[in-house]
Amino acid sequence: MKKFFYVLPAVILVYILTVLMGCTPKPEVTPTESPSPAETISESMRVRSDRLIAEGERLYEDGRFEEAIKMYDEVLEIDDTNISALNGKAECLVSLKKWEEALVVLNRLLTVDPDHVNGLLVRSRVHLMMGNADMALADTRRATKNSPFTFRTNFDMAISLIEAQKYDEGIHLLNKTMDLAETFEQKYSVYVQLTMASINKGDLREAEKYAKQSLEYDESPTHAYILLMDIYTDLGEESEDNEELIEKAMEMYEKYKESDPDEKLIDFLGEKLRAKIYDKLGTIHRIRMELDTAKEYYEKSLKIFPDNQVALVNYIGLLASMGYPDEAKKYAQTWLDMNPNPPMDTDDFGNQAIIYMMLGQDQKAIQLMNTAINREPDEAANYGNRALIYYYMGDKQAYDRDFQRFMVMASNEEKKYTEKILPMLKSRVKEPQQ
């Protein structure tokens, strides 16, 4: 089964960009004021603008973003080109996760001052949150050119490279950025990003190394424990000798619970984080062959976050294998509603084929598995998945043929899993007779 490495890193990236690397403390780069037109703005108006900006900054530091925006808006009524007011308002909108409104303000700011470093970095962050990695990278390149020797510009540039899937470049820059990190918070942020970049690159052992290093720089390393849980679970799925890895994953989960989880993280990620953890627990118990418990955790995950496609496809595959076709069909329809025109060229042939089979599209399911077998003829799981599809189709001859091939090629762990789950399937779904 192909893995989906991006899910947890994506949600933690949002947190780091908007909290750790957001506006507290204030950005390193102090904006340069644009002169206001002297003939239209009196000295008294300038004094009033300065007072409103100072009040807006105070409200911002207190987390009262909506009130701060009102202060900045009053300044902009006096002078709609005031850099400090535009910058402050944009920062508040980012903190409120109002990406589109923030982008409008940042575009205005950068029209007034095209080389404003903080404006470029904040706009790059907004582009990332809106899924525009190439535009984010363009903004961080401009910011780094204007201010090449600061932690902030290099860190944001590295994140943009990673989000643009330029993993080697991003990892290289992050390692250089560590030399510019002055605080434990900055060093922790770099190691967490290095962990996530290595996960996305598929280098789980390197990710493990960076995650362990991050533990040295935070008294309550909630993110690191979650990432390590993620890493050990994925390594366990890829390894035949997975008992120790899965024990490590559970150990990280217990440490996460005991770590006095960072309240900012919990507040920001909330239920999505909880759903992600339940999804991983489902996978851990599936690997341990505690299938009823795995089923319970997948259900909990999808109850909280029904759009989590990773948990969804994992759960559909488990339901089909355990012999719950009605439930599998319901969730398969949910998946299809979310993916009305899915590509036939996929990294997860098995689960997608099972989804089509559950929806009565048997030929499409077989077509997918034939493609998978042509690409990876030595992958036992491909024959196991096609055998499962033939089982539900009632084609005994094809089922027996693929099942025998699977058992010849399967690892010991795969055979143990099959011996555990096959009686469940046969007890609920009638075996093919012809």
Phi and psi in degrees as a GROMACS rama.xvg file:
@    title "Ramachandran Plot"
@    xaxis  label "Phi"
@    yaxis  label "Psi"
@TYPE xy
-73.4106  149.898  LYS-2
-98.0036  157.716  LYS-3
-114.977  94.4137  PHE-4
-82.1117  -13.9057  PHE-5
-85.4748  -12.2193  TYR-6
-65.073  -58.4268  VAL-7
-65.3972  -45.4517  LEU-8
-54.7428  -37.7693  PRO-9
-60.4375  -44.9218  ALA-10
-72.2969  -34.5593  VAL-11
-72.1566  -32.0106  ILE-12
-56.5783  -45.642  LEU-13
-56.4624  -44.4811  VAL-14
-62.6989  -48.1007  TYR-15
-63.6201  -41.393  ILE-16
-68.3258  -34.5631  LEU-17
-97.5503  -15.4746  THR-18
-115.576  -65.3014  VAL-19
-61.648  -46.5785  LEU-20
-107.701  16.9725  MET-21
-80.7011  -120.268  GLY-22
-108.603  2.33815  CYS-23
-123.941  113.327  THR-24
-73.6129  175.145  PRO-25
-60.5807  149.862  LYS-26
-54.434  151.135  PRO-27
-65.5419  -32.6033  GLU-28
-89.6782  114.279  VAL-29
-83.1956  124.688  THR-30
-65.6183  145.275  PRO-31
-92.5693  127.726  THR-32
-68.4304  137.414  GLU-33
-84.2639  137.075  SER-34
-64.7597  135.909  PRO-35
-82.8845  150.43  SER-36
-60.6755  115.396  PRO-37
-62.0544  -33.6122  ALA-38
-73.1082  -15.0318  GLU-39
-111.728  -18.4536  THR-40
-118.977  115.972  ILE-41
-78.5738  167.286  SER-42
-60.2601  -39.1703  GLU-43
-64.8965  -35.0033  SER-44
-68.6544  -36.3864  MET-45
-65.8631  -41.5737  ARG-46
-62.6136  -42.8155  VAL-47
-62.8888  -41.4492  ARG-48
-61.7474  -43.8203  SER-49
-61.5931  -40.741  ASP-50
-65.2358  -42.3345  ARG-51
-65.4746  -39.017  LEU-52
-65.2615  -42.4864  ILE-53
-62.4318  -39.519  ALA-54
-67.8187  -39.3146  GLU-55
-61.827  -40.4518  GLY-56
-65.2521  -39.7498  GLU-57
-63.7651  -44.8586  ARG-58
-64.0098  -38.6422  LEU-59
-60.025  -47.7287  TYR-60
-61.6068  -29.009  GLU-61
-82.8748  -1.0419  ASP-62
78.6759  15.4819  GLY-63
-98.7927  71.6709  ARG-64
-68.1184  -40.9858  PHE-65
-62.759  -40.7913  GLU-66
-67.548  -38.4424  GLU-67
-62.3039  -40.0548  ALA-68
-60.0219  -37.8857  ILE-69
-61.0257  -39.2759  LYS-70
-63.7485  -45.8162  MET-71
-66.23  -35.6748  TYR-72
-64.4904  -35.8814  ASP-73
-64.1903  -39.3615  GLU-74
-62.8523  -43.086  VAL-75
-69.6684  -21.562  LEU-76
-69.8609  -30.3733  GLU-77
-78.531  -45.3741  ILE-78
-145.646  104.704  ASP-79
-76.1025  2.42416  ASP-80
-110.096  11.1468  THR-81
-66.2732  114.296  ASN-82
-62.8736  -44.8855  ILE-83
-62.4192  -39.8148  SER-84
-69.0236  -42.94  ALA-85
-63.4817  -43.4558  LEU-86
-63.7363  -46.1259  ASN-87
-63.8754  -41.7884  GLY-88
-64.408  -42.1721  LYS-89
-61.0809  -43.5839  ALA-90
-60.5092  -41.1092  GLU-91
-63.5447  -43.9139  CYS-92
-64.8491  -35.9973  LEU-93
-64.2863  -43.4703  VAL-94
-62.2773  -29.9033  SER-95
-86.4357  -0.108876  LEU-96
62.4828  30.2574  LYS-97
-95.3007  76.9097  LYS-98
-62.8524  -45.6645  TRP-99
-66.677  -40.8942  GLU-100
-66.2116  -40.1378  GLU-101
-61.6063  -40.2881  ALA-102
-62.7917  -39.4443  LEU-103
-60.3605  -46.4955  VAL-104
-65.709  -42.3657  VAL-105
-65.7376  -36.0494  LEU-106
-63.0781  -39.189  ASN-107
-63.5862  -45.4443  ARG-108
-58.8872  -45.7212  LEU-109
-78.0651  -12.9738  LEU-110
-73.5239  -39.5822  THR-111
-70.7366  -44.4551  VAL-112
-134.961  90.0461  ASP-113
-61.6483  -20.4867  PRO-114
-104.032  16.8393  ASP-115
-67.9698  110.991  HIS-116
-63.539  -47.7939  VAL-117
-63.9621  -39.1551  ASN-118
-60.2316  -41.2243  GLY-119
-65.2981  -41.4521  LEU-120
-69.1502  -40.7528  LEU-121
-67.3795  -40.6355  VAL-122
-64.6198  -35.3666  ARG-123
-62.7787  -38.0964  SER-124
-63.8775  -43.0531  ARG-125
-63.1813  -42.6677  VAL-126
-59.2885  -40.5234  HIS-127
-61.7863  -45.1737  LEU-128
-64.7975  -27.3924  MET-129
-92.1526  4.01717  MET-130
83.3353  16.9078  GLY-131
-104.326  73.538  ASN-132
-63.8428  -38.1089  ALA-133
-66.6576  -39.9196  ASP-134
-68.3798  -37.0582  MET-135
-62.2736  -43.3117  ALA-136
-63.8106  -39.0143  LEU-137
-62.4116  -41.6659  ALA-138
-67.4821  -41.5374  ASP-139
-69.8905  -31.0916  THR-140
-62.8918  -42.9842  ARG-141
-64.3768  -42.4505  ARG-142
-64.6868  -42.1725  ALA-143
-66.7413  -34.5303  THR-144
-64.0892  -38.2187  LYS-145
-79.4656  -27.3251  ASN-146
-143.707  77.6451  SER-147
-79.4197  -11.7275  PRO-148
-117.738  28.7933  PHE-149
-112.21  153.202  THR-150
-59.8531  -46.4269  PHE-151
-59.0912  -47.9471  ARG-152
-66.74  -41.3774  THR-153
-68.7431  -39.3052  ASN-154
-62.9263  -48.2421  PHE-155
-65.2653  -36.1707  ASP-156
-62.8378  -42.7018  MET-157
-63.1401  -42.0494  ALA-158
-62.3713  -41.8488  ILE-159
-62.1503  -39.8877  SER-160
-63.0279  -42.5349  LEU-161
-65.2129  -44.0326  ILE-162
-66.7304  -24.8339  GLU-163
-84.9081  9.06284  ALA-164
65.6175  25.199  GLN-165
-95.9048  68.9426  LYS-166
-65.2863  -44.1586  TYR-167
-63.2877  -42.9896  ASP-168
-63.8259  -43.398  GLU-169
-64.1709  -43.0703  GLY-170
-66.022  -40.8333  ILE-171
-60.6312  -45.2909  HIS-172
-67.6555  -37.939  LEU-173
-61.4749  -41.0229  LEU-174
-64.0636  -37.0913  ASN-175
-69.1099  -35.0641  LYS-176
-65.5183  -27.4026  THR-177
-57.6749  -31.122  MET-178
-66.6851  -21.5611  ASP-179
-94.3389  -8.89909  LEU-180
-73.374  129.116  ALA-181
-109.027  -24.6548  GLU-182
-113.136  160.568  THR-183
-60.5479  -37.3083  PHE-184
-62.1397  -42.3972  GLU-185
-65.9822  -43.1825  GLN-186
-64.1413  -40.7047  LYS-187
-61.5899  -42.7252  TYR-188
-62.0584  -41.1308  SER-189
-63.7842  -45.2064  VAL-190
-66.1164  -37.2714  TYR-191
-64.0475  -42.271  VAL-192
-66.4297  -38.3818  GLN-193
-62.2675  -37.8583  LEU-194
-61.3038  -49.1756  THR-195
-66.9398  -37.4703  MET-196
-63.7928  -40.325  ALA-197
-68.4726  -35.6709  SER-198
-62.4412  -48.0193  ILE-199
-63.919  -32.835  ASN-200
-72.4955  -19.6965  LYS-201
93.529  8.96632  GLY-202
-98.1816  83.1193  ASP-203
-70.9378  -31.8513  LEU-204
-68.357  -38.8346  ARG-205
-66.5927  -39.2329  GLU-206
-60.654  -41.5327  ALA-207
-59.7861  -42.404  GLU-208
-60.3156  -47.8236  LYS-209
-67.2288  -39.6862  TYR-210
-61.8464  -40.7904  ALA-211
-65.0904  -38.2238  LYS-212
-65.1052  -33.6824  GLN-213
-65.4359  -25.3869  SER-214
-61.2323  -22.5173  LEU-215
-75.8961  -10.9058  GLU-216
-119.574  16.9665  TYR-217
-150.062  132.272  ASP-218
-70.087  -27.1288  GLU-219
-130.354  75.8433  SER-220
-78.6863  61.6315  PRO-221
-54.5095  -47.5541  THR-222
-60.0263  -41.9608  HIS-223
-63.9297  -41.1996  ALA-224
-62.8988  -41.7122  TYR-225
-66.2911  -43.1932  ILE-226
-62.9495  -41.8102  LEU-227
-65.9134  -37.6101  LEU-228
-58.9892  -44.2168  MET-229
-61.4694  -47.2435  ASP-230
-63.0791  -49.3186  ILE-231
-66.4222  -33.7969  TYR-232
-65.1765  -44.9348  THR-233
-67.3208  -39.4283  ASP-234
-63.0473  -38.7073  LEU-235
-63.1437  -36.5634  GLY-236
-67.9334  -28.9941  GLU-237
-88.6406  -12.5754  GLU-238
-107.304  142.214  SER-239
-72.6231  -39.4175  GLU-240
-94.8374  76.2566  ASP-241
-102.83  -1.7844  ASN-242
-59.2094  -45.727  GLU-243
-64.9826  -40.0885  GLU-244
-64.8604  -41.5417  LEU-245
-69.5783  -34.2259  ILE-246
-62.292  -38.5436  GLU-247
-65.6114  -39.1506  LYS-248
-61.4322  -43.9283  ALA-249
-66.7234  -36.3716  MET-250
-61.9438  -40.8433  GLU-251
-65.0426  -36.9438  MET-252
-63.3937  -42.3862  TYR-253
-65.515  -39.3099  GLU-254
-66.3426  -38.3093  LYS-255
-57.576  -45.7904  TYR-256
-65.2857  -32.3432  LYS-257
-88.1457  -4.9393  GLU-258
-86.7035  8.78365  SER-259
54.4158  65.3862  ASP-260
-49.4825  138.156  PRO-261
-51.9352  116.443  ASP-262
-64.8624  -32.3811  GLU-263
-62.5785  -42.3301  LYS-264
-63.1077  -46.9493  LEU-265
-62.7562  -42.9935  ILE-266
-62.583  -38.8956  ASP-267
-75.7022  -48.0579  PHE-268
-88.3166  -31.5715  LEU-269
50.0934  -126.975  GLY-270
-68.2704  -27.5758  GLU-271
-62.9002  -38.927  LYS-272
-64.8672  -44.5564  LEU-273
-61.2732  -41.8385  ARG-274
-62.9018  -39.3644  ALA-275
-62.6368  -43.0096  LYS-276
-63.861  -42.7994  ILE-277
-62.031  -38.0185  TYR-278
-61.6919  -44.8416  ASP-279
-66.5272  -38.7264  LYS-280
-63.0478  -36.8221  LEU-281
-60.1502  -44.0313  GLY-282
-65.4552  -41.305  THR-283
-59.4285  -47.3794  ILE-284
-70.2613  -29.1144  HIS-285
-65.5768  -43.8992  ARG-286
-63.0023  -36.7095  ILE-287
-75.3758  -3.49742  ARG-288
68.2507  23.6858  MET-289
-94.6538  74.3201  GLU-290
-72.0639  -36.8963  LEU-291
-65.1542  -37.5145  ASP-292
-68.0432  -40.653  THR-293
-58.168  -43.527  ALA-294
-59.9916  -40.9976  LYS-295
-62.97  -41.4004  GLU-296
-71.2499  -39.1574  TYR-297
-61.6527  -39.7746  TYR-298
-62.1136  -43.0643  GLU-299
-62.0095  -42.4321  LYS-300
-61.0066  -46.2146  SER-301
-75.4601  -24.2518  LEU-302
-67.0407  -37.4052  LYS-303
-78.2142  -44.1288  ILE-304
-135.157  78.7481  PHE-305
-65.0076  -15.6961  PRO-306
-89.0705  4.64013  ASP-307
-74.296  98.5827  ASN-308
-70.0236  -26.6591  GLN-309
-64.8113  -50.7566  VAL-310
-62.2334  -35.9267  ALA-311
-63.154  -49.9403  LEU-312
-69.7234  -35.1719  VAL-313
-60.6344  -43.1401  ASN-314
-70.4224  -39.6572  TYR-315
-60.9778  -45.249  ILE-316
-60.9133  -41.1416  GLY-317
-66.0055  -45.092  LEU-318
-60.3302  -43.9511  LEU-319
-62.2971  -42.7636  ALA-320
-68.8307  -31.6946  SER-321
-84.1147  -10.0649  MET-322
90.2203  39.2629  GLY-323
-117.413  70.3119  TYR-324
-65.8594  -34.5537  PRO-325
-66.3367  -44.4646  ASP-326
-66.1308  -42.36  GLU-327
-60.6122  -40.7073  ALA-328
-63.1127  -40.0089  LYS-329
-61.8653  -46.7441  LYS-330
-72.7297  -30.5733  TYR-331
-63.4082  -38.7877  ALA-332
-65.855  -37.8153  GLN-333
-60.2127  -44.0552  THR-334
-61.4088  -44.0083  TRP-335
-66.3346  -35.9627  LEU-336
-62.5268  -33.9049  ASP-337
-80.1883  -22.8458  MET-338
-131.099  70.5451  ASN-339
-63.7564  -27.0612  PRO-340
-130.309  64.7999  ASN-341
-70.0168  145.512  PRO-342
-70.0285  144.598  PRO-343
-77.8733  -17.3364  MET-344
-93.2744  103.199  ASP-345
-131.979  160.093  THR-346
-90.1645  -1.42786  ASP-347
-133.427  63.6612  ASP-348
-56.603  -45.5954  PHE-349
-58.888  -55.2393  GLY-350
-64.9284  -40.9433  ASN-351
-65.1025  -39.1069  GLN-352
-63.6431  -41.4769  ALA-353
-63.4722  -37.3588  ILE-354
-60.4449  -47.8912  ILE-355
-61.3017  -41.3427  TYR-356
-61.6163  -42.334  MET-357
-64.2765  -25.7827  MET-358
-93.1223  9.76257  LEU-359
83.9944  8.68201  GLY-360
-98.598  66.4531  GLN-361
-61.8985  -42.0593  ASP-362
-66.5974  -38.412  GLN-363
-65.0521  -38.2936  LYS-364
-62.8539  -46.2262  ALA-365
-65.7115  -38.1844  ILE-366
-58.9011  -44.0613  GLN-367
-61.6659  -45.5668  LEU-368
-69.0488  -33.0849  MET-369
-63.0072  -40.6133  ASN-370
-62.8583  -42.8442  THR-371
-61.1239  -42.8703  ALA-372
-68.8468  -36.5973  ILE-373
-63.5411  -36.0417  ASN-374
-78.9427  -39.5662  ARG-375
-131.327  73.9699  GLU-376
-67.3829  -15.8853  PRO-377
-99.8111  8.1128  ASP-378
-89.9071  109.654  GLU-379
-58.7318  -38.677  ALA-380
-59.1546  -30.2343  ALA-381
-62.565  -42.3446  ASN-382
-70.6283  -35.2577  TYR-383
-63.9015  -41.9838  GLY-384
-67.7501  -40.2248  ASN-385
-68.4558  -34.803  ARG-386
-61.825  -41.1706  ALA-387
-61.8663  -41.1575  LEU-388
-63.9328  -44.7443  ILE-389
-64.092  -33.7573  TYR-390
-58.1941  -49.9291  TYR-391
-68.446  -31.1376  TYR-392
-73.6617  -15.6793  MET-393
82.7763  17.0674  GLY-394
-93.1349  91.3584  ASP-395
-63.0032  -43.5693  LYS-396
-61.7068  -47.4965  GLN-397
-68.019  -37.879  ALA-398
-61.9201  -49.5296  TYR-399
-60.2522  -41.195  ASP-400
-61.8475  -50.1121  ARG-401
-71.7191  -34.1546  ASP-402
-66.0038  -40.3152  PHE-403
-63.9968  -42.5991  GLN-404
-61.1387  -43.9017  ARG-405
-58.7467  -46.6374  PHE-406
-67.1466  -30.7223  MET-407
-69.1151  -38.3114  VAL-408
-92.1989  -17.465  MET-409
-68.8928  150.65  ALA-410
-75.1948  168.532  SER-411
-59.3037  -40.4098  ASN-412
-64.1809  -42.0486  GLU-413
-64.5933  -37.9379  GLU-414
-66.7608  -42.5656  LYS-415
-61.3433  -42.2641  LYS-416
-62.9243  -42.7617  TYR-417
-64.5963  -41.4795  THR-418
-63.1673  -28.59  GLU-419
-78.7479  -42.3235  LYS-420
-91.2414  -26.4239  ILE-421
-61.757  -42.0115  LEU-422
-61.5711  -32.4216  PRO-423
-63.7985  -45.0205  MET-424
-61.8125  -47.2158  LEU-425
-68.3755  -25.6037  LYS-426
-75.6801  -17.7875  SER-427
-115.882  -25.0712  ARG-428
-126.387  126.254  VAL-429
-62.23  137.687  LYS-430
-66.6302  149.932  GLU-431
-62.1333  140.246  PRO-432
-108.195  -14.831  GLN-433
